[in-house]
Amino acid sequence: MTRYIFITGGVVSSLGKGLASAALGALLQARGYSVRLRKLDPYLNVDPGTMSPTQHGEVYVTDDGAETDLDLGHYERFTGVSSRQSDNVTTGRIYQQILAKERRGDYLGGTVQVIPHVTDAIKDFVLNKIEGTDFVLCEIGGTVGDIESLPFLEAIRQLGNDLQRGQTAYVHATLVPFISAAGELKTKPTQHSVKELRSIGIQPDILLCRSDREIPLHEQRKIALFCNVRESSVIQALDCRSIYEVPLSYHEEGFDREVLSIFGIDDPPSADLSRWQDIHSRIENLEGTVKIAVVGKYTDLQDAYKSLGEALVHGGLANRVRVELQWIESEMFEQPDAVQRLEGVDGILVPGGFGERGSEGKIAAATFARTKNVPYFGICFGMQMAVIEAARNLAGLNGASSTEFGTCLDPVVGLLTEWTEGNLLQTRGLDDDKGGTMRLGQYDCHLSAGSKVNKVYANGADEDASQGMMISERHRHRYEVNINYREKLEAVGLRFSGLSPDGNLPEIVELEGHPWFIGVQFHPELKSKPFEPHPLFASFIAAAIDQMRLV
């Protein structure tokens, strides 16, 4: 029997519901249970794909090509379970499905209402494609009291009655703030949040109380008394120095034990936390620091590059070094001599992005890395800018640019008009819808034998094998490097070391004779985990360590 855990939040946003869900999933895994994590987003957008990164954070892409909320990245990084299209839904998508049914006549002319039609659609989403999973953890976005969250809260309330007794549990995350003027922790916000939740028919089973300091036992008892939960069900969720310490912290507080108790599992298998203890040990025993400059256009909100930042941390853990990130707005490098700010960094990473704004600054960063022999990692747009830089400054193609920015003499980067997806040929045009029309999801890439990138993925194995490796990575892009410029660019040392299986789409470039200069069209950060760092990030940080030692 699959059991369902619903995670809600109150008082304020950004309490870390996604992180709590991911940590709980990891703890249940450590006890031998299978898990799947899902996210219900209350906003009306159909998917996050067309939302501004400065509002919503990064768009996380799954293997099957879904553009999802960044919390799914937490889920994957903590559990290793690959998320799917069926693990994230928005109010917009729910309404889209309902209205399509209505137009088809599926409701036989009946009145379409929030109850039962919207709530039934939400319940169908929660229950769909669980495939015998032991626990499904379902996070509801937003906070209790938000108007847009009400249909989701009503749906999970109904599920508490629809499913068998002992098949559901409700976890409510709240804030216990410290008022410095009074010198006290205050429980009233938590009480009011629970009161709001109970007013719509949901009695939480467990309260996850976020705080920046220990919550005294008498305050925990007070919360339990006024919120109608057991004292053992008041779990303090204290700030940690690293998000990867959270599973150990929550286990120590008894979070997973209490959840299992709610389901009547009073004698669960013991938890094997060796994976998280090893990560904690690495974090506590890092040797040295490398400085990595991230040259992007959304650097004022680091959540826009959430997976990227974490993948760099993973690369540091693989090499037992601390990674110090310098977030630099690319537009500043369009000013004379501003690129000198990159002096003293041990590596330069140019991440994905869209649009002409800041592109020349990213090209300037690529020039600096190439000429100064600083390790360079270009991801998606960052690869494209590196190719344009090489075309202009090595191949003499002064008119080289991307058609994304308008017409140009040498379109070394152009609109991806067709590609193979399985047995189907996908085609796109300039006038197509923006949302969900990119090359999305996991695709194969053939690595050239003897290339640096082949050696990176082979983890030091013989890179001179007669056949290069086949890898699979996640994509999210509309523009692609023009394969017709391959000969001119390879003649000046920019090797096309990774291609699509049909040989038509450049996926990886590397600069010959450079210590570490690699650009990839895909997003390797999406598959990196603390217990399994992505080989490209581990290798990049290793190259940055070598650079640090040279300086």
N, C-alpha and C positions, 0 to 999 in steps of 0.2 A: 504493500500500500504506500502510495506516495503521500508524503506529508508536506503541508504548505506553511511557510513562515512569511507573514506580511510585515514589512518594515515601513513605518510612517514617521513623520517628523513634526515637531511643534516648536513654538516660541519664536525661533528664527530659522532662516535658511542657512545653508553651508555648515550644518552640524556634523557632516560626515556620514550621512546615511549610506551612501554608496560604499565608502570604506568599511563601515560596520558590517554591511551585507557581505562584502568580499572577505573580511576577516572571519566572520562566522562561517561562511562557506568553507574556508580553508581549515578551520577547526573541526568541522564535521567530517571533512575529508581525512583529517589526521586520525579520526576515530574509525575510519574504514567505510564511511558512507559515501554514496554518490550524490552529487549536487548539480543543480542548474540554477542560474541566477537570471532574473528578469527585471526590467525597468518599465514602469508605467509613467509616461510624461504627460502632464496636463495641458501643455500648450497646443495651440491649434495648427501649428505648422505640420505638414504631412511628414516631414523628416528633417533632421538637422542640416541636411546637405546645403541648403541655400541660406542658412542663418549666419550672421556675422560672428566670427570667432571671438571678437571682443565682447559680445553679449553672452554667447553660449559656450565658449571654450572650443576645444578641438572637436572635429567630427571623427568618431571612431568607426573604422570600416571592418566588417567581418569577412570571413572566408567566402561566404556566399553573396557578398556584394551589397550588404545593407549598410546605409549610413546611419549611425546610431549615436546615442548619448555617450559622453566620455566615461560615465560610470561603468560601462561595459568593458572598458579598458582595465579598470580596477578589478573587475570580476575575473578577467582572463589572467592578469598578472598574479593574482593571489591563488587561483585555483588551477590554472592551466587548462581549464575547460573552454574550448572554442565556442564563442558566442555565435548565434545565428540570427537570421532575419526575424525569427519568431520570438526573440528574446527582448525586443524593444518595440513599444508602440506608443503613439501619441494620440491625443484627442482628435487631432486633424485626420489621422489615418482611420480611426474608429468611425468618425462621421462620414468620411469618404466612402468607406465600405457600406455603411447603412444607406446612404443616399443612392449609391449605385444599385443596391437591392430594390430600393423604393422605385427607381426609374424603370427597373426591369419588371416591376409588378409583383415582386416576391411577397409583398405584404397584402396582396389582393385588395388594395384600396383602403386598407385599415389605417388608422391614425398612427403615425410614427412618433414615439415619445421617448423621453430619457429613460423612464421605467415603463416597460421592460427592455426596450430595444437596445438602448445604449449600454445599459448595465449587462444585458445578456451578451453583447458583443465583447465587452471587457472580460467577462467570466470565461467566454470561449477562448480568448487569448491566453488567459492565465492557465487554463487546463490543457491547452493544445500542445502536442508534440513533447510530452514529458518522457515517454519511452521507458517506463519503469524506474525512473529516477527516485532515489530514496527521499531527498528533500528538494523542494523548489522554493527558493528564496525570492520574494517578489517585493521590490522597493517601489513605493509610490512617491513620485516627485512632488516638490512643493512642501507646504506646511498645512497642518490642520487649520481650517478656517478659511483657506483660499476657496473662492467660489468655483474656480475651474477644477479643483480637486474633488468636489463633492460626488460626481458620478463614479469615480474610482473608489472612493471610500464606501459608497453605498454598495458597489459591486462586491468588494471584499467582505463587507458585513453580511451580504446575502450568502456568500460562499461559506461563511462560518456555520450557516444553517443547512446549506445544500449538501455539504460533505458530511462524512461520518463524524461522530463525537471523537475527539482526540486526534483529528486529522489536520487541524489548523491551529496556529499560534500567532499572536499579535505582539510585535515589538515596537515600542514607541520611543523615539529618541528625543530628548529634551535638553534644555540648557539650565544648569544651576549656576547663575552668575554670582560673582563676588563683588559686593558693593564696597569699594575701598573706604568711602567716607564713613560708613557704618562699621566697617571691619567684619562683615558677616556674609556668609553665603545665604542666598535667598531661594526658598523653595516654592514661593507663590507662582512664579511663571510656569513651573512644572505642573502644579496643581490646576491652574487655569487651562493649560493645554490638554491635560487629561479630561477635565470637565467638558471641554469642547468636543473631544473625541467621543466621550460617553454620550453626549447629547445626540449624536448621530447613530448611536446604537452599538458602538465598539468599546468593549472593555479590554484595555491592554493587559496582556499576561506578564510582560516584562517591560520595565522602564530602563532605558539606557541613558544615564544621566551624564552629559558632557560637562566637564569642569576643568579648570586649570590648576586645581589643588584638591587634596583629599577632602572628601565629604564626610564629616564626623558621623559616627554611628547613630547618634540621636537624631541627626537630620535625615539620615536614611530611613529611620523608623517613622519619622514624621511624614515623609513622602509616602511610605507604604500605607500608613494609616489613612491619610486623606485621599489617596488615589486608589484605594481598595485593591492593593496587591500584597503578596507576601513580602516579608522583609528580605528574603533571599532573592526576590525578583527585582530588587532595586540594585542595578549594576552601575557602578561608577566607571565612567569612560574618561580616563585622564589623558591629558596631552602627552604625546611621546615625541622623542627627538627625531624619530624616523617612522614613516608609515609602516615600515616592515617590522617594527616592534609591536604593532597593534595586536596581531594574533596572540603573541605571548602575554601581553598585558591583559587582554580580554579573557584569556584562559585562566590566568591567575585570579581574576575577579570572579570566575565561575560562570561566565556567560554561556558557554556551550553546555556545561552541565545543567544549568537551569533550563535552557531551551529543551534539552532532551527530557528533563523531568516533566515539563509541561505536557509532553507527548506520552507520559507514562513509562519512559525508558529510564529506570532508576539505577540500572546496573549496566551502563554502556561499555563498549570496548575502551580500553585505555587509549589515550591520545599519543601518537608518535609525532612529536614536535621537533625531531632532529633537523628537518629541513629549515625550520625557522630559527632554531638555535644556532645553526651554522651561519645563516645570514646575519643574525644578531652579533655573533662572534666576529664576523668579517667587518661589520660596521664599527664595532668597538676597537678593532685592531688594524685600522687603516694606516698605511705607511706612505707618507708624503701626500702632496696635492698637485694636481694638474689643472691648468687654467684653460678652459674651453670657451671661445667666443661664439655665441649663437647670433648670427646676423639675420634678423627677420624683420617683419613689418607689423607684427602683433605683440611686440615684446612688452607692452604695458599691461597685458594680461597673460601671465605665464600659463594659465589653464589652456590657452590657445595651442600650446605645445606640450601638453601634459605627458603624453606617451613618450615624446622625444626626451624631455627632461628625465623621466624615469629610466629610459633605455640608457642614457648616458651614466646615470647612477649605477645601473647594472654593469655597464662596461668597467666602471671604477671598481665595483665589488669583485669582478673577475680578475682584476689586476691588483687588488688590495690597495687602492689609492682613493683618496677623496677627490671628487670632481667639483671644482669651483666654476660655476657657470657665470659668464658675463653676457647679459642680455643686451644686445646693441641694435638700435633702430637702424635699418639699412639706409634710410634716406640721408642720414648724417654723412655717409661716405660719398655723397654726391657733391659735398663741399671740398674745396681745394685742401690737400694735405690731411684731411680728416682720417684717411685710412691708416695714418700712423698710429692711431689709437690701438691698432692690432699688434703693435710692437709689444713683445713680452708674453703673448699668449702661446700656449703649447699646441693648440689645434683650433681650426676654424670650421664651423658647421653652418651651412646655409640650408634651412629647412624648406618645406613645401610652402606654396602660396599661389596667389592668383593676381593678375593685373600688373600694369606697368609701373605703378607707384613703387618706388624703392628698388626697382630692378637694376638700375645702373649702379647703385650702391652695392648690390650683391655681386655684380660683375667685377666691381673694384676689389671686393673682398677676395674673389677667386684669383684675380691678378696678383694680389699681395701674396696669397698662399703659394701660387705657382712660382713666382720670382724669388721668394724668400725661403723656399723649401719647407714651408710650414704644413703639417698634415691638414688636408682638406677633405671634408665629407659633404657632398652635395646630395640632397634628397629631393626627388621630384623636380620642383621648380629650381632647386639648387643645382641639380645636374644640368638642366637646360641652360642656366646662366653660365655655368662652367664651359659648356660647349660653345656658346656664343662668344665668350671671352677668348677661347682658343681659336675660333674661326677668325676673329678680328685681329688678334695680336700675334698668332703663330702662322695662320694660313693666309694672311693678308686680305681677308674678305671684309673690307671696311664697312660694307653695307649689311653685314650679318645681324640678324635679329629674329624675333618671333612674330608670327602673323597675329598672335594674340594682341600685340601692340599696334597693329595696322600693317599696311603693305610695306614691303622692304625689298631691297635688291637681292639679298641672299637669305631666303627663309630657312635657316638651319633648324628652326623649330616651327612646326606647323600644326594645324588642327588635325587631330586624329579622326579620320573620316570612316575608317573601317578596321575591324579587328575580328579575330576568331574567338568565339566563346563556346567551348565544347564543340558541337557539330554545327553551330550556327554562325553565320557571318553577320556581325553587328555593324550597322551603318549610322552615322550621325551627320548633321549639317549645322551651319551657323545659326539657323533659326529654330533649332530644337529647344524644348524646355530645358532649363538649367538643372533642375532638381532630378537626381536619379538617372541622368543620361550619360554620365561619364563612364570611362572604363573603370569598373568597380569590382573589387574582390580579388580572389586569388588566381594568379596565372603562372604558368611555368616559364622558366628562363634557362637557356642553355649557356653554360660558362665555357669560355675558350680554354683549352688545355694550355698549361704553362702560364696563364695569367695570374696576376697577384690576387684577384678576387677569387679565383678557383682555389688557390692555396688557403685563403682566409676561410672559405666554407669547408675545405677539407681538413681544417684544423691542423695544418702542418704536414699532412700526408703528401705523398708524391704528386706534385702539381703537374708533372710532365707526363702524366698518363696519356695514352693515346686518345682517350675520350674525355672531354671535359664533363663536369658534373651537371646534373639537372636539378635546379632548385625551384621552389614555389614561394611566391611572395604576394603581398596584398597591394593593390593599386587603387589610386584615386586621382585621375587626371583626364583632361580633355585635349591637351596638346602633347606632342611627341617630337623627339629629335628626328630630323629628316634623314632617312637612310641613304638618300642620294648623295649626301655630302661625306659619306664614310671614307671614300678613297682619299679625298683632299685632306681630311682631318687626320687620318691614320698616317699620312705621309709626313706630318709634322709632329707625330708622337702621341696623339690622342687615340688610344686603342679602344675599339668597340669590343669589349671583352665579354659582354653578355647580350644575347639576342633572344627574341621570341622563338619558339620551336620552328616556325616557318621561315625564320631569318629576315623578316620584314621590319620588325620593330626593335630599335636599339633600347636595351634595358639597363646596361651598365657601360660606363666609360672609365678608363683609367689613364693617367699620364705616365708614359714610360720615362724612366730616369729620375722620377720624383720619389722621395721616401715613402709617401702615402698620399695619393691624390685619386680619390674614387668618387664617381657620381652614379647614383642609382635612380631609375625612374619610379621605382616602387617605394613603399614606406616600411622599411625593416623595423622601425620602432614599435609597430603594432604587434609584433610577434615576440618581443623581448620580455623576459621574466626575471625576477631577482634570482631565482634558483636555476635559470637557464638563460643567461645573457645572450643576446643575439651576436653571432660571430663577427659581424661588421663593426658593432659598437665595441666589442672586446678588443678587436684588432686596432681600431681607431684610437682608443685610449692607450693601448700599448705603444703605438706610434707617437702619441703625445708625450708619454713618459720618456721615450728616447729623445724627443725634441727638448724636453725639460733638462735632461742631462747634458745636452749639447750647449745650452745657453749658459 
